[in-house]
Amino acid sequence: MRILWCSDHPAATSGYSVQTALTAPRLQRAGIADVALLASYGQHGHISEYAGLRVYPGGHDSFGQDVIPDAAKDWRADIVITLKDSFVYKPETFRGFRWCPLTPVDHDPAPPAVVAALRGAYSPIAYAPNGVRSLRREGFDPLYAPHGFDSNQFWPMDKGEARRTLGLPEDAFIVGTVAVNRGGLPSRKAWDELLAGVGMFRKDNPDVKTLYLTHTHPADDGHEGGIPLRQVANDHGIADITLFPHVSNYRMGVSPDHLRLVYNAMDVLLAVSLGEGFGIPTLEAQACGVPVIAGRWAAQTDLVWSGWFVETDEAHRYRTTQMSYVYMPEPEAIADRIQQAYAARGSAVLREQAIQGAAPYQIDRVVAEHWKPMLEQLERRIARERSVPRGVVRIVTPREVLA
C-alpha cells in the first residue's frame, strides 16, 4: 500500500510533528506501507527526505490543499492520510483519491463541521477511544489507531536526579503542565481555571514551591493571541512560584531528553482543559510514572490510568464557535484534586499504575497491534473494489428486461 501522509513536518515542534515522526517511518521500516510525507507546515519550495521518506512541500494553503492532489498523483497514493483537524479540509480536495483522515474529536457531540467533512472521507480513522464512540454516534464506522509514545524517549527516572539536573528544589511539591498558551479567552487549555485552582490549593499549603509550565509562552505582549499568564498568576497569588523555563527557545521546542526530565521532576501533571482530541502530555507523563489530573470528558476519559479526574455536569458546558460543547472545569475541583495528589505524592502504587496503563501505547506496539491490521483491512477493501468491473460490460436489450 502506498500512503501520502499530510501533516506538519516531522522535524517541527508540534504534537502533529511528533506523531508523524513516530509513526510514518515505522510503517515504512516494518514493510507495512510505502510512505511519503507532505509537510503542510515546516517545509516549502522543495522536495526533501526525512528518515528515508520523500517529503513533498506545503503550498499556499495552510493545510496543503492546493498541493495535495498533485503530490498524491505523483506518489501514486492508494490512500491519503491527514493528521490535522478534519474540518479544515474541503472534501473536494481529495476527489479521485481515498481520504483517510486521522481525526480528533474534542467536543461533545462531534461538531457539525467535523461530521460534514468526514462525509466526504473514504474511511475516517479515530485516534482516541472517545473519538471512536463519538463518530459511531454520528453513523460512521471509523477505523482506530491511537497516538503513541517512544519508550526510548520517555521512561521513569529517579525524581531527585531529574530535579537536580533541572536545578529544581528536591523537597518541593511540583505541579507541572505541558501546554501552549494560544488563542485568547476562553483558553482551550483552561489557563485561568488552572491557575485559580493552584492558587486556591496554595492558600492551604504554603510550602508548595513550584508551578512548572512547559511549552508555555507567558504572552505578556499577546504572543500568538495568548493570555498574559504572568498577570493571571499574580492575580491568583502564585506569581512567585510560577516558572516559564522555555520562553527563550519556545519556537525551537523542547527536546524529548529534556522533556523526560521535566515529567520525572513533577509530582503531578495538571492537564485539565476544555477538551482534548488526545492529550499527548497525559500519555507521556504516565509513561514516566507520573500521575495526572485531567477532565472526565473528551479523549482523556480513557487516558488516565493513574491520577484524578475533575468531574463536570451540564451546567458547565460551553458552546464554542464549532457549534458543539466543551466543558469548563471548576477551580475548586482542580484545587481539590491537587490536594489529593499532594497527599499521595511519592506513591509507588500510582507510579506503577501509570507505567502499566501507558504501556499499550508504546509506539512499536501501536504500529504492530493497530496500524498493521488496519492497513491490511484497507488494502483488502481496496483490492475488492478494484476487482469489480467498471464501465459498460454489455448492453441489455428490452426483451431481456421484460423476460
C-alpha positions as CSV (number, residue, x, y, z in Angstrom):
1,M,0.0,0.0,0.0
2,R,1.2,3.5,-0.9
3,I,0.4,6.3,1.6
4,L,0.7,10.0,1.3
5,W,0.8,11.3,4.9
6,C,-0.1,15.0,5.2
7,S,0.7,16.9,8.4
8,D,3.3,19.1,9.9
9,H,7.0,18.3,9.1
10,P,8.2,15.6,11.4
11,A,11.2,17.8,12.4
12,A,8.9,20.7,13.5
13,T,7.8,21.1,17.1
14,S,4.0,20.4,17.2
15,G,2.2,17.4,18.5
16,Y,1.3,16.5,14.9
17,S,5.0,16.6,14.1
18,V,5.8,14.2,16.9
19,Q,3.2,11.7,15.9
20,T,4.3,11.9,12.3
21,A,7.9,11.3,13.2
22,L,7.0,8.4,15.4
23,T,4.6,6.6,13.1
24,A,5.3,7.2,9.4
25,P,8.9,6.0,9.3
26,R,8.0,2.9,11.3
27,L,5.3,1.9,8.8
28,Q,8.0,2.1,6.1
29,R,10.7,0.2,8.0
30,A,8.3,-2.5,9.0
31,G,7.3,-3.1,5.4
32,I,3.7,-2.3,6.1
33,A,3.5,0.6,3.6
34,D,5.4,2.8,1.2
35,V,5.0,6.2,2.8
36,A,5.7,9.7,1.5
37,L,5.0,12.9,3.6
38,L,3.5,16.2,2.7
39,A,4.6,18.9,5.1
40,S,1.8,21.5,5.1
41,Y,3.8,23.3,7.8
42,G,7.6,23.3,8.1
43,Q,8.8,22.9,4.5
44,H,8.1,24.9,1.4
45,G,9.6,25.2,-2.1
46,H,11.4,21.9,-2.5
47,I,11.1,18.1,-2.1
48,S,13.4,16.7,0.6
49,E,13.8,13.5,2.6
50,Y,13.2,12.5,6.2
51,A,14.2,9.2,7.7
52,G,14.3,7.7,4.2
53,L,10.8,9.1,3.3
54,R,10.2,11.6,0.5
55,V,8.8,14.9,1.8
56,Y,6.7,17.0,-0.5
57,P,6.5,20.7,0.3
58,G,3.4,22.6,1.5
59,G,1.7,25.1,-0.6
60,H,-0.1,28.5,-0.3
61,D,-2.9,26.9,1.6
62,S,-2.1,26.5,5.3
63,F,-3.2,22.8,5.1
64,G,-1.7,22.0,1.7
65,Q,-5.0,21.6,-0.1
66,D,-3.6,23.3,-3.2
67,V,-0.7,20.7,-3.5
68,I,-2.1,17.5,-2.0
69,P,-3.8,16.3,-5.3
70,D,-0.6,16.7,-7.3
71,A,1.5,15.0,-4.6
72,A,-0.9,12.2,-4.3
73,K,-0.9,11.7,-8.0
74,D,2.9,11.8,-8.2
75,W,3.2,9.3,-5.4
76,R,0.5,7.1,-6.9
77,A,-1.1,7.0,-3.4
78,D,-3.6,4.3,-2.6
79,I,-4.8,6.4,0.4
80,V,-4.2,10.0,1.6
81,I,-3.9,10.3,5.4
82,T,-4.2,13.7,7.0
83,L,-3.3,14.4,10.6
84,K,-5.0,17.7,11.4
85,D,-8.4,18.8,12.5
86,S,-10.6,17.2,9.8
87,F,-12.9,20.2,9.5
88,V,-10.1,22.4,8.0
89,Y,-10.2,20.3,4.8
90,K,-12.6,20.5,1.9
91,P,-13.6,17.0,0.8
92,E,-13.3,18.1,-2.9
93,T,-9.6,18.4,-2.3
94,F,-9.5,14.6,-2.3
95,R,-11.7,13.9,-5.3
96,G,-10.3,10.9,-7.1
97,F,-8.3,9.8,-4.0
98,R,-9.1,7.8,-0.9
99,W,-9.0,10.3,2.0
100,C,-8.5,8.6,5.4
101,P,-8.3,11.5,7.9
102,L,-6.8,10.8,11.3
103,T,-9.5,12.6,13.2
104,P,-9.6,14.2,16.7
105,V,-12.9,14.8,18.4
106,D,-12.5,17.2,21.3
107,H,-16.2,18.4,21.6
108,D,-19.4,16.6,22.7
109,P,-21.0,15.8,20.3
110,A,-18.7,15.8,17.3
111,P,-19.1,19.3,15.8
112,P,-21.2,19.6,12.7
113,A,-18.2,20.8,10.6
114,V,-16.3,17.7,11.6
115,V,-19.3,15.4,10.6
116,A,-19.8,17.2,7.3
117,A,-16.1,16.9,6.3
118,L,-16.0,13.2,7.2
119,R,-19.0,12.5,5.0
120,G,-16.5,13.0,2.1
121,A,-13.9,10.7,3.5
122,Y,-13.1,7.2,2.3
123,S,-12.7,6.0,5.8
124,P,-12.1,8.2,8.9
125,I,-9.5,7.0,11.5
126,A,-10.1,7.9,15.1
127,Y,-7.0,8.1,17.3
128,A,-8.7,8.0,20.7
129,P,-11.4,5.6,22.1
130,N,-13.7,8.5,22.7
131,G,-13.3,9.5,19.1
132,V,-14.5,6.1,18.0
133,R,-17.6,6.3,20.2
134,S,-18.4,9.9,19.1
135,L,-18.1,9.1,15.4
136,R,-20.2,5.9,15.8
137,R,-23.0,8.1,17.3
138,E,-22.9,10.1,14.1
139,G,-23.3,7.0,11.9
140,F,-19.7,6.4,11.0
141,D,-17.8,3.1,11.3
142,P,-14.3,4.5,12.0
143,L,-11.1,2.7,12.0
144,Y,-8.8,3.1,15.0
145,A,-5.1,3.7,15.5
146,P,-4.1,5.7,18.7
147,H,-1.3,8.1,19.2
148,G,1.7,6.7,20.9
149,F,5.0,7.4,22.7
150,D,8.5,6.2,22.3
151,S,9.8,4.2,25.3
152,N,13.3,5.1,24.2
153,Q,12.5,8.8,24.9
154,F,10.1,8.6,27.9
155,W,10.7,6.3,30.9
156,P,10.7,6.6,34.7
157,M,13.7,8.2,36.3
158,D,14.8,9.0,39.9
159,K,12.9,12.1,40.8
160,G,15.8,13.6,42.8
161,E,18.1,13.1,39.8
162,A,15.7,14.8,37.5
163,R,15.3,17.8,39.8
164,R,19.0,18.2,40.4
165,T,19.6,18.2,36.7
166,L,16.9,20.9,36.1
167,G,18.0,22.9,39.2
168,L,14.7,22.4,41.0
169,P,14.4,22.0,44.8
170,E,14.3,18.3,45.7
171,D,11.9,18.8,48.6
172,A,9.3,20.8,46.7
173,F,5.9,19.7,45.7
174,I,5.9,20.4,42.0
175,V,2.8,20.7,39.8
176,G,3.6,20.8,36.1
177,T,1.8,21.5,32.8
178,V,2.9,20.9,29.2
179,A,0.6,23.1,27.1
180,V,0.7,26.1,24.8
181,N,-0.8,29.5,25.6
182,R,-2.5,30.5,22.4
183,G,-5.8,31.8,21.1
184,G,-7.2,34.1,23.8
185,L,-10.2,33.6,26.1
186,P,-11.8,31.2,26.8
187,S,-8.5,29.4,26.6
188,R,-8.8,25.8,25.4
189,K,-6.2,24.9,27.9
190,A,-8.3,26.5,30.7
191,W,-5.4,28.6,31.9
192,D,-7.4,30.9,34.2
193,E,-9.2,28.0,35.8
194,L,-5.9,26.0,36.2
195,L,-4.0,28.9,37.8
196,A,-7.0,29.8,40.0
197,G,-7.1,26.2,41.2
198,V,-3.4,26.2,42.0
199,G,-3.9,29.5,43.9
200,M,-6.7,28.0,46.0
201,F,-4.6,25.0,46.8
202,R,-1.6,27.1,47.8
203,K,-3.6,29.1,50.4
204,D,-3.9,25.9,52.5
205,N,-0.4,24.6,51.5
206,P,2.1,27.5,51.6
207,D,5.0,25.1,51.3
208,V,4.2,24.4,47.6
209,K,7.1,26.0,45.8
210,T,6.8,25.4,42.1
211,L,4.3,25.5,39.2
212,Y,6.4,24.5,36.2
213,L,4.9,25.5,32.8
214,T,6.5,23.8,29.8
215,H,5.9,24.6,26.1
216,T,4.2,27.7,27.5
217,H,4.7,31.3,26.5
218,P,3.6,33.9,29.1
219,A,2.3,36.1,26.3
220,D,2.9,39.3,28.2
221,D,2.7,41.1,24.8
222,G,-0.1,38.9,23.4
223,H,2.2,36.4,21.7
224,E,0.1,34.2,19.4
225,G,-3.1,35.6,20.9
226,G,-2.3,34.1,24.3
227,I,-3.5,35.5,27.6
228,P,-0.9,37.3,29.9
229,L,-0.2,34.4,32.2
230,R,2.2,36.3,34.5
231,Q,-0.7,38.7,35.3
232,V,-3.1,35.8,35.8
233,A,-0.7,34.1,38.1
234,N,-0.2,37.3,40.0
235,D,-4.0,37.7,40.3
236,H,-4.2,34.2,41.9
237,G,-1.4,34.7,44.3
238,I,1.1,32.3,42.7
239,A,3.4,34.6,40.6
240,D,6.3,33.8,42.9
241,I,6.2,30.1,42.2
242,T,5.2,30.1,38.5
243,L,8.1,29.3,36.2
244,F,8.3,29.7,32.4
245,P,11.6,27.9,31.7
246,H,11.4,27.6,27.9
247,V,10.4,31.1,26.7
248,S,13.8,31.7,25.0
249,N,13.6,28.5,22.9
250,Y,9.8,28.4,22.6
251,R,9.9,28.2,18.8
252,M,12.6,25.6,18.7
253,G,10.7,23.3,21.0
254,V,11.7,21.2,24.0
255,S,13.8,18.1,23.2
256,P,12.5,14.7,24.3
257,D,15.5,14.2,26.5
258,H,14.7,17.5,28.4
259,L,11.0,16.8,28.5
260,R,11.7,13.4,30.1
261,L,13.5,15.2,32.9
262,V,10.6,17.7,33.2
263,Y,8.0,14.9,33.6
264,N,10.1,13.0,36.0
265,A,10.6,16.1,38.2
266,M,6.9,16.5,38.6
267,D,4.7,15.2,41.4
268,V,1.7,15.5,39.2
269,L,0.8,16.7,35.7
270,L,-2.1,19.2,35.6
271,A,-3.7,18.5,32.3
272,V,-7.3,19.7,32.7
273,S,-8.5,21.6,29.6
274,L,-11.8,22.4,27.9
275,G,-11.4,19.4,25.6
276,E,-8.7,17.2,24.1
277,G,-8.6,15.2,20.9
278,F,-6.0,13.0,22.6
279,G,-3.7,14.8,25.1
280,I,-0.2,13.5,24.4
281,P,1.4,15.0,27.6
282,T,-1.0,12.9,29.6
283,L,0.3,9.8,28.0
284,E,4.0,10.9,28.1
285,A,3.8,11.8,31.8
286,Q,2.3,8.5,32.8
287,A,4.9,6.7,30.7
288,C,7.4,8.3,33.1
289,G,5.4,7.1,36.1
290,V,3.9,10.4,36.9
291,P,0.1,10.6,37.9
292,V,-2.1,13.2,36.1
293,I,-5.1,15.4,36.7
294,A,-7.5,15.6,33.8
295,G,-11.1,16.3,33.0
296,R,-13.5,13.4,32.6
297,W,-14.7,14.4,29.2
298,A,-13.5,14.2,25.5
299,A,-10.4,12.0,24.8
300,Q,-9.0,12.0,28.3
301,T,-11.9,10.0,29.7
302,D,-9.9,6.9,28.5
303,L,-6.4,8.1,29.1
304,V,-6.0,8.5,32.8
305,W,-4.7,5.3,34.4
306,S,-3.1,6.9,37.4
307,G,-4.4,10.1,38.9
308,W,-7.6,12.0,39.4
309,F,-10.5,13.3,37.3
310,V,-12.1,16.6,37.5
311,E,-15.8,15.9,37.0
312,T,-18.4,18.1,35.3
313,D,-22.1,18.4,34.6
314,E,-24.4,20.1,32.1
315,A,-24.2,23.4,34.0
316,H,-20.6,23.7,33.0
317,R,-21.0,23.0,29.3
318,Y,-19.7,25.8,27.0
319,R,-20.7,26.2,23.4
320,T,-17.9,27.2,21.1
321,T,-17.8,28.6,17.6
322,Q,-17.7,25.0,16.3
323,M,-21.4,24.8,17.4
324,S,-20.8,22.0,19.9
325,Y,-19.8,21.8,23.5
326,V,-16.7,21.6,25.7
327,Y,-16.6,21.8,29.5
328,M,-15.4,24.5,31.8
329,P,-13.6,23.0,34.8
330,E,-14.2,24.5,38.3
331,P,-11.2,25.9,40.0
332,E,-12.4,24.5,43.3
333,A,-12.4,21.0,41.8
334,I,-8.9,21.5,40.4
335,A,-7.7,22.6,43.9
336,D,-9.3,19.5,45.5
337,R,-7.5,17.1,43.0
338,I,-4.2,18.8,43.6
339,Q,-4.8,18.3,47.3
340,Q,-5.3,14.6,46.7
341,A,-2.1,14.5,44.6
342,Y,-0.3,16.3,47.4
343,A,-1.5,13.7,49.9
344,A,-0.4,10.8,47.6
345,R,2.9,12.2,46.5
346,G,5.6,9.5,46.2
347,S,3.1,6.7,45.9
348,A,4.7,3.6,44.4
349,V,1.2,2.2,43.5
350,L,0.3,5.3,41.4
351,R,3.7,5.2,39.7
352,E,3.2,1.5,38.7
353,Q,-0.4,2.2,37.6
354,A,0.9,5.0,35.3
355,I,3.6,2.9,33.8
356,Q,1.4,-0.1,33.2
357,G,-1.5,1.9,31.8
358,A,0.7,3.7,29.3
359,A,2.5,0.5,28.1
360,P,-0.1,-0.4,25.3
361,Y,0.5,3.0,23.7
362,Q,4.2,2.4,23.2
363,I,4.6,3.3,19.5
364,D,6.0,-0.1,18.3
365,R,3.1,-1.8,19.9
366,V,0.7,0.7,18.3
367,V,2.2,0.1,14.9
368,A,2.1,-3.7,15.3
369,E,-1.3,-4.0,17.0
370,H,-3.3,-1.2,15.3
371,W,-1.7,0.2,12.2
372,K,-0.7,-3.1,10.6
373,P,-4.1,-4.8,10.8
374,M,-5.9,-1.6,10.0
375,L,-3.9,-1.0,6.8
376,E,-4.3,-4.7,5.8
377,Q,-8.0,-4.3,6.2
378,L,-8.0,-1.2,4.0
379,E,-5.8,-3.0,1.4
380,R,-8.3,-5.8,1.2
381,R,-11.2,-3.4,0.8
382,I,-9.3,-1.5,-2.0
383,A,-8.5,-4.8,-3.7
384,R,-12.1,-5.9,-3.7
385,E,-13.2,-2.6,-5.2
386,R,-10.6,-2.8,-7.9
387,S,-11.7,-6.3,-8.8
388,V,-15.2,-5.1,-9.6
389,P,-15.5,-4.4,-13.4
390,R,-16.2,-0.8,-14.3
391,G,-17.7,0.7,-17.4
392,V,-20.1,-0.9,-19.9
393,V,-19.9,-4.7,-19.7
394,R,-22.6,-5.3,-22.3
395,I,-25.8,-3.7,-23.4
396,V,-29.0,-5.3,-22.0
397,T,-31.9,-5.4,-24.6
398,P,-35.5,-4.5,-23.7
399,R,-36.5,-8.2,-24.4
400,E,-34.1,-9.4,-21.6
401,V,-35.5,-6.9,-19.1
402,L,-39.1,-8.0,-19.8
403,A,-38.4,-11.7,-19.9
